[in-house]
Amino acid sequence: MAAAAAIKSLLRPSATSPDFSALLPLSASSSASCVSFRSSGFQPSFLGIRLADPAHPTIPALRIRSAGRGVRIEAAARPTILVAEKLGEAGLALLRDFANVDCSYNLSPEELCVKISLCDALIVRSGTKVTREVFEASKGRLKVVGRAGVGIDNVDLQAATESGCLVVNAPTANTVAAAEHGIALLTAMARNVAQADASMKAGKWQRNKYVGVSLVGKTLAVMGFGKVGSEVARRAKGLGMQVIAHDPYAPADRARAIGVELVSFDEAISTADFISLHMPLTPTTAKIFNDETFAKIKKGVRIINVARGGVIDEDALFRALDNGTVAQAALDVFTIEPPPKDSKLVLHENVIATPHLGASTVEAQEGVAVEIAEAVIGALKGELAATAVNAPMVPAQVLSELAPYVILAEKLGRLAVQLVAGGSGIKGVKVVYTSARDPDDLDTRVLRAMITKGIIEPISSVFVNIVNADYTAKQRGLRISEERIFRDSSPEIPLDSIQIHLSNVESKFASALSDAGDITVEGRVKDGIPRLTLVGSFSVDVSLEGNVILCRNVDLPGNIGRVGRILGEQNINISFMSVGRTAPRKQAIMAIGVDEEPNKETLKKIGETPTIEEFVFLKL
């Protein structure tokens, strides 16, 4: 802090470039520190890394270091950026203007660990694994990892965050390319283009065999209405198709603006002639297209997947193709890439397969290169990155005080979103904090980010943190408002409670609705443990861990025993149980914590218990 105060007089827009050898006096009690800023306008750095003047790239960046009893301003060396996989020339040109660039491809894990200790940034595509060993080998020098593309499965985010390394990706540049490839597969599949081409090359002329189907007037279900999904919908509308979509987060007004109706998952799959998948791969969506799904699907449907291979159970799809439930499939992505050479699915006569070409256009590759280069350069300059996918460093004292409330905030968000009925979408979120502290003494940005994370991440591939939380919420049409209520309690405790309201949504558990019609949940921290204390208008006291079954029931003797017996018969261990009621012998909510996830038959038995009016199973 003393170092920052010592240079405060320099942080003026009219300041001229300082003498690199200048030494500013500090008090004798000053601790070692490093404060960075631009040489033009002297804007403070976000990451505490070296900063350069973008208007004068030839001027060395400045670094401020403590030196004895003073702070020395000195020229910093150009950073070194390791590009471990091929990148478009436009992106490389930007990088070379700013830094020393080492293009070393096809490195073994051992070679990467050797090189990384000499690098400030690393850029990879999907082929290079950036593991914990890589971050440990960097010995703290690595400041940013750039993933030239969307998915970051090959980067150990936890290790990156622990190392104070920012991870950024390039999520927008390949949107149009992926959408165009989806449409290409759609039309090629409908007209048997690939099969007819192979037949011609084999010297055959089989016009009658390869009669296709028209697209005009057919219904296309877009599963996942994000950037790529909405672009596919626009193009399909231009082909004369009727387009419906399923996405729990897509704003209905945005869908209506391009003539798309948002529907439930079951309605989408049961009415569509074509299904185009654009959903992320999450625990919720993994193998979501399985035998059970195909049993509900419209017979003769055609499926396109340019999203993630893991959302389809490939064995189930093969069976559905064989029995005619699915007429054709066009696949650009697979659970294992590349798939085995003898893959029954790839070799099936009614399947068109391409080797993950969604982003493979000249324009998209150049766009991704530029986008990731700009993100990496910005991060090295200390700028906030909208495409950051892991958390920036937070002062230790703030994390220590807010740690249990950060966990509470995320888990309340995760709980609230699971109470939303599919297809209704989330339009508005209101967060109410009760505290004895003055608003200026309570920074809720981390808490708001964690609530956003809890609401969005369970059904999205987006990684949410304090850097990108507001941006991510805005991109998805999620309006988050905050309210602080003063409560006369100890100001030593940061927060008394956090309450989340989801407005204008349908609930799969009606008891979670407040008198105002909002899904409402509230939590507190007790003895350092996050707890759920309110669901709708019912008071409960539930530890927010593991899995929870919420039941609304008539408050009569024997309810706890009946439900406990059902769970016990399936060897499901109960970790806790809590009951909140309006009055004796009236309605009550029973909250049951379970260590294992009950199967569908067990949950069905709970629902069939005479005194149980409704129930919901929640993963926390």
C-alpha positions in Angstrom: 0.0 0.0 0.0 2.9 2.3 0.8 4.3 1.6 -2.6 1.0 2.6 -4.3 0.8 5.8 -2.3 4.4 6.7 -3.2 3.5 6.6 -6.9 0.1 8.1 -6.6 1.3 11.4 -7.8 2.5 9.8 -11.0 -0.9 8.3 -11.9 -2.2 11.4 -13.7 -3.5 11.5 -17.3 -1.1 14.4 -18.1 1.9 12.6 -16.8 4.8 12.2 -19.2 6.9 9.1 -19.5 9.0 9.0 -16.3 12.7 8.5 -16.2 13.3 4.8 -15.9 16.0 5.3 -13.2 13.7 7.5 -11.0 13.6 6.4 -7.4 10.6 7.4 -5.2 11.0 7.6 -1.5 9.0 5.2 0.7 8.6 4.9 4.5 11.0 2.6 6.2 8.1 0.2 7.0 7.1 -0.4 3.4 6.8 -4.0 2.4 8.0 -5.3 -1.0 5.4 -4.8 -3.7 5.0 -4.4 -7.4 2.5 -1.9 -8.9 2.1 -1.7 -12.7 0.5 0.9 -14.9 0.4 2.1 -18.5 2.9 4.7 -19.7 -0.1 6.6 -21.3 -2.7 7.7 -18.7 -1.2 5.3 -16.1 -4.2 3.1 -15.7 -3.6 0.5 -12.8 -3.2 -3.1 -13.8 -5.7 -5.8 -13.0 -3.3 -8.7 -12.7 -0.4 -6.8 -11.4 1.6 -7.7 -14.5 3.8 -5.5 -16.7 1.9 -3.1 -18.8 2.7 -1.4 -22.1 1.4 1.6 -23.9 -0.7 0.3 -26.8 -0.4 3.5 -28.7 3.4 3.2 -28.6 4.3 -0.5 -28.8 8.0 0.3 -29.3 8.1 2.0 -25.9 9.2 -0.5 -23.2 6.6 -1.4 -20.6 7.2 -0.1 -17.1 7.5 -2.1 -14.0 7.6 -0.6 -10.5 9.6 -2.6 -7.9 10.3 -1.9 -4.3 14.1 -1.4 -3.8 15.3 -1.0 -0.3 13.5 2.1 1.0 12.3 3.2 -2.4 10.4 2.1 -5.5 12.3 1.8 -8.8 10.5 2.4 -12.1 12.3 0.4 -14.7 11.9 -1.0 -18.2 10.4 -4.5 -18.4 11.5 -7.1 -20.9 9.1 -8.1 -23.6 7.0 -11.1 -22.5 7.5 -14.5 -24.1 4.4 -16.2 -25.5 4.6 -19.9 -26.4 2.3 -21.0 -29.2 2.0 -24.7 -28.9 -0.4 -25.4 -31.8 -0.8 -23.8 -35.3 -2.4 -20.4 -35.2 -3.6 -18.1 -38.0 -1.0 -15.6 -39.3 -3.2 -12.6 -38.4 -3.1 -13.7 -34.7 0.6 -14.4 -34.8 1.3 -10.9 -36.3 -0.6 -9.3 -33.3 1.4 -11.4 -30.8 4.8 -10.5 -32.5 4.0 -6.8 -32.3 3.7 -7.2 -28.5 5.9 -10.0 -27.4 8.6 -12.5 -28.2 6.7 -15.5 -29.8 8.0 -19.0 -29.7 6.0 -21.3 -32.1 6.8 -24.9 -31.1 4.3 -27.5 -32.2 3.8 -31.1 -31.3 5.6 -30.8 -28.0 5.6 -33.8 -25.7 4.3 -33.2 -22.1 7.9 -33.3 -20.9 9.1 -30.8 -23.5 6.2 -28.5 -22.7 7.1 -28.6 -19.0 10.7 -27.7 -19.8 9.7 -24.7 -22.1 7.0 -23.3 -19.9 9.3 -22.0 -17.2 10.6 -19.4 -19.7 7.1 -18.2 -20.8 4.6 -15.6 -19.6 1.7 -16.9 -21.8 0.7 -20.1 -23.6 -1.6 -20.5 -26.5 -3.1 -24.0 -27.4 -5.9 -25.5 -29.3 -7.5 -28.8 -28.3 -4.6 -31.1 -28.8 -2.3 -29.9 -26.0 -3.0 -30.9 -22.4 -2.3 -28.0 -20.0 -2.1 -30.1 -16.8 -1.2 -29.3 -13.2 2.3 -30.4 -13.9 2.6 -27.7 -16.5 1.5 -25.0 -14.1 3.9 -26.3 -11.4 6.7 -26.4 -13.9 6.1 -22.7 -14.8 7.1 -21.8 -11.2 4.7 -18.9 -11.2 5.9 -17.2 -14.4 2.9 -18.3 -16.5 0.3 -15.5 -16.3 -2.2 -16.5 -19.0 -3.3 -19.6 -21.0 -5.2 -18.9 -24.2 -7.4 -21.6 -25.7 -7.9 -20.9 -29.4 -11.5 -22.1 -29.5 -14.4 -22.6 -27.2 -13.9 -25.8 -25.1 -11.3 -25.8 -22.3 -11.5 -29.5 -21.4 -7.8 -29.8 -22.0 -6.8 -27.1 -19.4 -6.8 -27.8 -15.7 -8.7 -24.8 -14.5 -8.3 -25.6 -10.8 -4.5 -25.7 -11.1 -4.6 -22.5 -13.2 -6.5 -20.7 -10.5 -4.3 -22.0 -7.7 -1.3 -20.7 -9.7 -2.8 -17.3 -10.2 -2.9 -17.9 -14.0 -5.8 -16.5 -16.0 -7.4 -18.8 -18.7 -9.1 -17.2 -21.7 -10.8 -18.6 -24.7 -12.2 -17.5 -28.1 -15.9 -18.3 -28.0 -17.4 -16.1 -30.7 -15.2 -16.3 -33.8 -16.3 -19.7 -35.0 -20.1 -19.2 -34.4 -21.0 -18.6 -38.0 -18.7 -21.4 -39.3 -20.3 -24.0 -36.9 -23.8 -22.8 -37.9 -23.0 -23.1 -41.6 -21.6 -26.6 -41.1 -24.8 -27.6 -39.2 -26.9 -26.4 -42.2 -24.5 -28.2 -44.6 -25.0 -31.5 -42.8 -28.8 -30.9 -42.6 -29.1 -30.4 -46.3 -26.6 -33.1 -47.3 -28.4 -35.6 -45.1 -31.8 -34.7 -46.4 -30.7 -35.3 -50.0 -28.3 -38.2 -49.4 -25.4 -36.2 -50.9 -22.6 -38.2 -49.2 -24.0 -41.6 -50.1 -24.8 -40.6 -53.7 -21.3 -39.2 -54.2 -19.8 -42.5 -52.9 -22.0 -44.4 -55.2 -21.0 -42.4 -58.2 -17.3 -42.8 -57.4 -17.9 -46.5 -57.3 -19.2 -46.4 -60.9 -22.9 -46.7 -60.0 -26.0 -44.7 -61.1 -28.7 -45.1 -58.4 -31.2 -42.4 -58.7 -34.0 -44.4 -57.2 -32.1 -45.5 -54.2 -31.2 -42.0 -53.0 -34.5 -40.2 -53.1 -34.4 -37.5 -50.4 -36.8 -35.4 -48.4 -37.7 -31.8 -48.7 -37.0 -29.2 -45.9 -39.8 -26.8 -46.7 -42.6 -27.0 -44.1 -40.6 -29.5 -41.9 -40.1 -28.8 -38.2 -36.6 -28.3 -36.9 -35.9 -28.6 -33.2 -32.9 -26.6 -32.1 -31.7 -28.1 -28.8 -29.6 -25.3 -27.3 -30.5 -21.7 -28.4 -27.2 -20.0 -27.8 -25.0 -18.3 -30.4 -24.7 -21.2 -32.8 -28.2 -22.6 -32.2 -29.8 -19.2 -33.0 -27.7 -18.8 -36.1 -28.8 -22.3 -37.3 -32.4 -21.3 -36.6 -32.1 -18.1 -38.7 -30.7 -20.1 -41.7 -33.3 -22.8 -41.3 -36.1 -20.2 -41.4 -34.6 -19.1 -44.7 -35.0 -22.6 -46.0 -38.7 -22.5 -45.2 -38.6 -24.7 -42.1 -40.7 -24.3 -39.0 -38.3 -23.9 -36.1 -38.8 -24.6 -32.4 -36.2 -24.6 -29.7 -35.5 -25.9 -26.2 -33.1 -24.0 -23.9 -33.9 -23.2 -20.2 -32.0 -19.9 -20.4 -33.0 -18.5 -23.8 -35.2 -15.4 -23.4 -38.5 -15.9 -25.1 -38.5 -12.4 -26.7 -35.2 -13.1 -28.4 -36.5 -16.3 -29.8 -39.8 -14.7 -30.9 -37.8 -12.0 -32.7 -36.6 -14.5 -35.2 -39.8 -16.5 -35.4 -38.8 -19.3 -33.0 -41.0 -20.9 -30.4 -39.4 -22.1 -27.1 -40.9 -25.4 -26.0 -40.1 -28.2 -23.4 -37.6 -30.9 -24.1 -40.2 -33.6 -24.5 -42.3 -31.5 -26.9 -39.3 -30.6 -29.0 -38.2 -34.2 -29.5 -41.7 -35.6 -30.0 -42.8 -33.1 -32.8 -39.6 -32.4 -34.7 -38.8 -33.9 -38.2 -35.1 -32.8 -37.7 -33.2 -32.2 -34.5 -30.1 -30.1 -34.4 -28.0 -30.3 -31.3 -26.2 -27.2 -29.9 -26.2 -27.9 -26.2 -23.0 -28.0 -24.1 -21.6 -31.2 -22.6 -22.4 -31.0 -18.8 -23.3 -33.6 -16.2 -27.0 -32.7 -17.0 -26.7 -33.2 -20.8 -24.2 -36.1 -20.9 -25.9 -38.9 -23.0 -29.2 -37.0 -22.8 -30.1 -38.6 -26.1 -30.3 -42.2 -24.9 -32.7 -45.2 -25.3 -35.3 -43.5 -23.1 -35.2 -40.3 -25.2 -35.3 -42.2 -28.5 -38.4 -44.1 -27.2 -40.2 -40.7 -27.0 -38.9 -39.3 -30.3 -41.0 -38.9 -33.5 -40.3 -42.0 -35.6 -38.2 -41.2 -38.7 -36.5 -38.1 -37.2 -33.2 -37.0 -38.6 -30.5 -35.8 -36.1 -27.6 -33.4 -36.6 -24.8 -32.9 -34.0 -22.2 -30.2 -34.3 -22.1 -29.6 -30.6 -20.4 -32.2 -28.4 -20.2 -36.0 -29.0 -21.0 -36.9 -25.4 -24.5 -35.6 -25.5 -25.5 -38.7 -27.5 -25.3 -42.2 -26.2 -23.7 -43.6 -29.4 -24.8 -47.2 -28.8 -28.4 -46.1 -28.3 -28.2 -44.0 -31.5 -27.0 -47.0 -33.4 -29.9 -49.1 -32.2 -32.3 -46.3 -33.1 -30.9 -46.1 -36.6 -31.1 -49.9 -37.0 -34.7 -50.1 -35.9 -35.8 -47.1 -38.0 -36.7 -44.9 -35.0 -34.0 -42.5 -36.3 -34.0 -42.3 -40.1 -30.6 -40.6 -40.5 -27.9 -38.9 -38.5 -25.3 -36.4 -39.5 -22.4 -36.2 -37.0 -19.4 -33.9 -36.7 -18.5 -34.7 -33.2 -18.0 -38.0 -31.3 -17.6 -39.2 -27.7 -14.0 -40.3 -28.5 -12.2 -38.3 -31.2 -11.1 -39.7 -33.6 -13.6 -42.5 -33.3 -12.4 -46.1 -33.8 -11.8 -47.0 -37.5 -14.3 -49.9 -37.1 -17.0 -47.7 -35.5 -20.4 -49.2 -36.3 -22.0 -45.8 -36.0 -19.6 -44.1 -38.4 -19.9 -47.0 -40.9 -23.7 -47.1 -40.7 -25.2 -46.5 -44.2 -27.6 -43.9 -42.8 -24.9 -41.8 -41.1 -23.0 -38.9 -42.6 -19.8 -38.3 -40.6 -17.2 -35.4 -40.7 -14.1 -35.1 -38.6 -15.0 -32.2 -36.3 -15.1 -29.6 -39.0 -17.5 -27.1 -37.4 -14.9 -24.4 -37.0 -12.8 -25.4 -40.0 -13.1 -22.5 -42.4 -10.3 -20.1 -43.4 -12.3 -17.2 -42.0 -13.1 -18.8 -38.7 -9.5 -20.0 -38.1 -8.2 -16.4 -38.7 -11.0 -15.0 -36.5 -10.2 -17.4 -33.7 -6.5 -16.5 -34.0 -7.2 -12.8 -33.8 -9.7 -13.2 -30.9 -7.3 -15.3 -28.8 -4.3 -13.1 -29.6 -6.2 -10.0 -28.4 -7.4 -11.8 -25.3 -3.9 -12.9 -24.3 -2.3 -9.6 -25.0 -5.1 -7.8 -23.0 -4.5 -10.2 -20.1 -0.7 -9.6 -20.2 -1.5 -5.9 -20.1 -3.6 -6.4 -17.0 -6.9 -5.8 -18.6 -10.1 -7.5 -17.6 -11.1 -10.1 -20.2 -14.7 -10.8 -21.0 -13.7 -14.3 -22.2 -11.9 -15.3 -18.9 -13.0 -18.7 -17.7 -11.4 -18.9 -14.3 -11.4 -16.6 -11.3 -8.9 -13.8 -10.9 -7.0 -13.6 -7.6 -8.9 -12.1 -4.7 -7.3 -10.6 -1.6 -6.8 -13.3 1.0 -8.5 -11.4 3.8 -11.7 -10.9 1.7 -11.8 -14.6 0.7 -11.3 -15.7 4.3 -14.2 -13.6 5.6 -16.6 -14.4 2.7 -15.6 -18.0 2.1 -18.7 -19.7 3.6 -20.9 -17.1 2.0 -19.4 -17.7 -1.4 -20.2 -21.4 -1.1 -23.7 -20.4 0.2 -24.3 -18.1 -2.8 -23.4 -20.7 -5.4 -25.4 -23.5 -3.8 -28.5 -21.3 -3.5 -28.2 -20.5 -7.2 -27.8 -24.2 -8.1 -30.8 -25.1 -5.9 -33.0 -22.3 -7.3 -32.4 -23.2 -11.0 -33.3 -26.8 -10.4 -36.7 -25.7 -9.2 -37.5 -24.1 -12.5 -39.8 -26.1 -14.8 -38.3 -26.8 -18.2 -39.2 -24.5 -21.0 -40.2 -21.5 -18.9 -36.8 -19.8 -19.0 -35.4 -17.5 -16.4 -36.1 -13.8 -17.0 -35.2 -12.0 -13.8 -33.2 -12.7 -10.6 -33.4 -10.6 -7.5 -30.9 -11.1 -4.7 -31.6 -9.7 -1.2 -28.8 -9.4 1.3 -29.5 -8.8 5.0 -26.6 -7.4 7.0 -25.8 -5.0 9.8 -23.0 -3.5 7.8 -23.0 -0.3 5.8 -23.4 -1.0 2.1 -20.0 0.6 1.4 -18.5 -2.1 3.7 -20.1 -5.0 1.9 -18.7 -5.8 -1.6 -21.2 -8.2 -3.1 -19.6 -8.6 -6.5 -18.1 -12.0 -5.6 -21.4 -13.2 -4.2 -23.3 -12.0 -7.2 -20.8 -13.8 -9.5 -21.2 -17.0 -7.5 -25.0 -16.8 -7.7 -24.7 -16.3 -11.4 -22.4 -19.3 -11.6 -24.8 -21.5 -9.6 -27.7 -20.5 -11.9 -25.9 -20.8 -15.3 -23.3 -23.5 -15.0 -25.5 -26.5 -14.3 -26.9 -26.4 -17.8 -24.2 -24.6 -19.7 -20.6 -25.1 -20.7 -19.8 -21.5 -19.7 -17.4 -21.1 -16.7 -18.5 -18.2 -14.6 -16.4 -16.1 -12.3 -16.1 -12.5 -11.0 -14.5 -11.5 -14.3 -17.2 -12.7 -16.6 -20.3 -13.1 -14.4 -22.1 -9.9 -15.4 -21.1 -10.3 -19.1 -22.3 -13.9 -19.1 -25.6 -13.0 -17.5 -26.2 -10.2 -19.9 -25.5 -12.4 -22.9 -28.2 -14.8 -21.7 -30.7 -12.2 -21.0 -30.5 -12.8 -17.3 -31.3 -9.6 -15.4 -29.9 -9.7 -11.9 -30.8 -7.0 -9.3 -29.6 -6.6 -5.8 -31.2 -5.2 -2.6 -29.6 -4.7 0.8 -31.7 -4.8 3.9 -30.3 -3.5 7.2 -30.7 -5.9 10.1 -29.7 -4.9 13.6 -27.2 -7.6 14.3 -23.4 -7.9 14.8 -21.4 -6.0 12.1 -18.6 -8.5 12.7 -20.7 -10.9 10.7 -20.7 -9.9 7.0 -24.2 -11.2 6.2 -27.2 -12.4 8.1 -28.8 -14.1 5.1 -28.9 -14.3 1.3 -32.3 -14.6 -0.5 -32.8 -15.4 -4.2 -36.0 -14.7 -6.1 -36.6 -16.0 -9.6 -39.5 -14.1 -11.2 -41.9 -14.9 -14.0 -41.0 -18.6 -14.1 -42.9 -21.8 -13.6 -41.8 -24.1 -10.7 -41.6 -27.9 -10.8 -42.1 -27.6 -7.0 -45.1 -25.3 -6.3 -44.2 -24.9 -2.6 -41.1 -23.0 -3.6 -43.3 -20.1 -4.9 -43.6 -17.2 -2.5 -46.9 -15.3 -2.0 -45.6 -13.0 -4.8 -45.3 -15.9 -7.2 -41.5 -16.0 -7.3 -39.4 -19.1 -6.7 -37.8 -18.1 -3.4 -34.9 -19.7 -1.5 -32.9 -18.3 1.4 -29.8 -19.4 3.2 -27.6 -18.5 6.1 -24.2 -19.5 7.4 -24.4 -21.2 10.8 -21.2 -22.1 12.6 -19.3 -21.7 9.3 -21.7 -24.1 7.4 -24.0 -22.9 4.6 -27.6 -23.8 5.3 -31.0 -23.6 3.5 -33.4 -21.8 5.8 -36.4 -20.9 3.6 -38.2 -22.5 0.6 -41.1 -20.4 -0.7 -42.9 -19.5 2.5 -41.8 -22.5 4.5 -39.0 -22.3 7.0 -36.5 -25.2 7.0 -33.0 -25.8 8.3 -31.0 -27.9 5.8 -27.3 -28.3 5.3 -26.5 -27.4 1.7 -24.5 -30.5 0.8 -25.0 -33.7 -1.1 -28.5 -34.4 -2.4 -31.8 -33.2 -1.0 -35.4 -34.4 -1.5 -38.0 -31.8 -0.7 -41.5 -33.1 -0.1 -44.7 -31.1 0.5 -47.0 -33.2 2.6 -49.9 -33.2 5.1 -48.4 -32.9 8.6 -49.5 -36.2 10.0 -47.7 -38.9 12.1 -45.8 -41.5 10.1 -44.7 -39.4 7.1 -41.0 -39.5 8.1 -41.1 -43.2 8.7 -42.8 -44.0 5.4 -40.3 -42.1 3.4 -37.4 -43.3 5.4 -38.5 -46.9 4.9 -38.7 -46.5 1.1 -35.1 -45.1 1.1 -33.8 -47.7 3.5 -35.2 -50.5 1.3 -32.9 -49.2 -1.5 -29.9 -48.9 0.9 -30.0 -45.1 0.5 -28.5 -43.4 3.6 -30.2 -40.4 5.1 -27.8 -37.7 6.3 -30.3 -35.4 7.8 -34.0 -34.6 7.9 -35.8 -31.3 8.7 -39.5 -30.4 8.7 -41.0 -26.9 8.3 -44.8 -26.5 8.6 -47.4 -23.7 8.6 -49.3 -25.2 11.6 -49.8 -28.6 13.3 -51.7 -31.1 11.0 -51.6 -28.6 8.1 -49.1 -28.4 5.2 -45.4 -29.0 5.8 -42.2 -29.3 3.9 -39.9 -32.2 4.7 -36.3 -31.9 3.6 -34.3 -35.1 3.5 -30.6 -35.2 2.8 -29.4 -38.4 1.1 -25.8 -39.6 0.4 -26.8 -41.6 -2.7 -28.9 -40.6 -5.7 -32.2 -42.5 -5.6 -33.2 -44.2 -8.8 -36.4 -43.3 -10.7 -38.4 -46.2 -9.1 -37.5 -45.1 -5.6 -38.6 -41.5 -6.4 -41.8 -42.8 -7.9 -42.6 -44.7 -4.7 -42.0 -41.5 -2.7 -44.4 -39.6 -5.0 -47.0 -42.3 -4.6 -47.1 -42.0 -0.8 -50.7 -40.9 0.0 -49.7 -37.9 2.2 -47.0 -36.6 -0.2 -48.6 -33.9 -2.4 -45.4 -33.1 -4.4 -41.7 -33.7 -4.2 -38.5 -32.7 -6.0 -35.0 -34.2 -6.0 -32.1 -31.7 -6.0 -28.4 -32.1 -6.5 -26.3 -29.6 -4.5 
